[in-house]
Amino acid sequence: MNRRARAVRRQGAAEGGEVALSLGQQVRNYVLDKIDSGEWAEGSRIPSEAQLVERLGASRMTIHIALRDLSTAGVLMRKQGAGTFVAPRRSQSTFLELRNIHAEIEARGNRHTTDVHVMEAINCDLALATEMNVTPGSTVFHSLLVHRENGRPLQIENRYVNPRFAPDYLEQDFTRITPNEHLMTMGQLEEVEHVIQAVPADERSCTLLEMQPGEPILLLRRRTWSRGMIATSARLLHPGTRFSLAGRMPVPR
């Protein structure tokens, strides 16, 4: 069961208590059970409100409110004039930890593959030199990868690496291991910087992520420090309609 469905069930339990659930929550649970069992697959159209009234014996208003609540929670999508559909389940990653995308995808029970588009050594212009805290004209390593989940592109990883930190970076086969796995063997990281932005997708990003023009794109910019230098700077691009970032941390007392 995904996090959205669990949240809806928890809310229903809180509203209905342990003795009896409200009729609205029973309707929501019926829909969630159909989705969780796979009977109503991602992207499929669910029965109409009239059909659910007949099946469940609830009023049209109760059905309407239950479906509206599930749409608000991101479980369903309601399309004007077309009906109600099971929403795609968004992949989710944490931005507070340096997690390996291969491990994250496999933890969801899915298959991770990587397309390698660029592996090169480049000379820094002023902007990149400032970002990497090196002298303009210095050599840095650059890689551009696309990570896929069950064959569908999930992330563009556009990464710059300080050769002093990982001198053999360009020699790695990133179809077999991830940059994260290799870089974590290079030395202990001392500091991590994250910046999250919603940005317009350029034509190349739309192509690589198989997105439609105008769809939102989520950018996570990440820099890491080790041994007193900036070790890496990465721009991680994700399709906003099928990916989310989450974080959890203790609150200081």
ZIRAMO-V643744 format. One record per backbone hydrogen bond with DSSP energy under -0.5 kcal/mol. NH is the residue of the N-H (numbers start at 1). CO is the residue of the C=O. If there is no record, write none. Layout:
NH|CO + NH|CO
This chain:
6|2 + 7|3 + 8|4 + 9|5 + 10|6 + 11|7 + 12|8 + 13|9 + 14|10 + 15|11 + 16|12 + 17|13 + 20|16 + 26|22 + 27|23 + 28|24 + 29|25 + 30|26 + 31|27 + 32|28 + 33|29 + 34|30 + 35|31 + 36|32 + 37|33 + 38|35 + 39|34 + 40|34 + 41|39 + 43|86 + 44|41 + 46|84 + 52|48 + 53|49 + 54|50 + 55|51 + 56|52 + 57|53 + 63|59 + 64|60 + 65|61 + 66|62 + 67|63 + 68|64 + 69|65 + 70|66 + 71|67 + 72|68 + 73|69 + 74|71 + 75|70 + 76|70 + 77|85 + 79|77 + 79|83 + 80|78 + 82|79 + 83|79 + 85|77 + 86|44 + 87|75 + 90|88 + 91|242 + 93|244 + 95|246 + 96|246 + 99|97 + 101|99 + 104|100 + 105|101 + 106|102 + 107|103 + 108|104 + 108|105 + 109|106 + 110|105 + 113|148 + 115|146 + 116|114 + 117|115 + 117|144 + 118|144 + 120|142 + 122|140 + 124|138 + 129|125 + 130|126 + 131|127 + 132|128 + 133|129 + 134|129 + 137|124 + 138|135 + 140|122 + 141|161 + 142|120 + 143|159 + 144|118 + 145|157 + 146|115 + 147|155 + 148|113 + 149|152 + 150|111 + 150|148 + 152|149 + 154|147 + 155|147 + 156|237 + 157|145 + 157|155 + 158|156 + 158|235 + 159|143 + 159|157 + 160|233 + 161|141 + 162|231 + 163|161 + 165|162 + 166|162 + 169|166 + 171|168 + 172|169 + 174|172 + 176|173 + 177|173 + 182|178 + 183|179 + 184|180 + 185|182 + 186|183 + 187|183 + 190|225 + 191|225 + 193|223 + 195|221 + 197|219 + 199|197 + 199|217 + 206|202 + 207|203 + 208|204 + 209|205 + 210|206 + 210|207 + 211|206 + 215|212 + 217|199 + 218|238 + 219|197 + 219|217 + 220|218 + 220|236 + 221|195 + 221|219 + 222|220 + 222|234 + 223|193 + 224|232 + 225|191 + 226|229 + 229|226 + 231|224 + 231|229 + 232|224 + 233|160 + 234|222 + 235|158 + 236|220 + 236|234 + 237|156 + 237|235 + 238|218 + 240|216 + 240|238 + 242|239 + 243|240 + 244|91 + 246|93 + 252|250
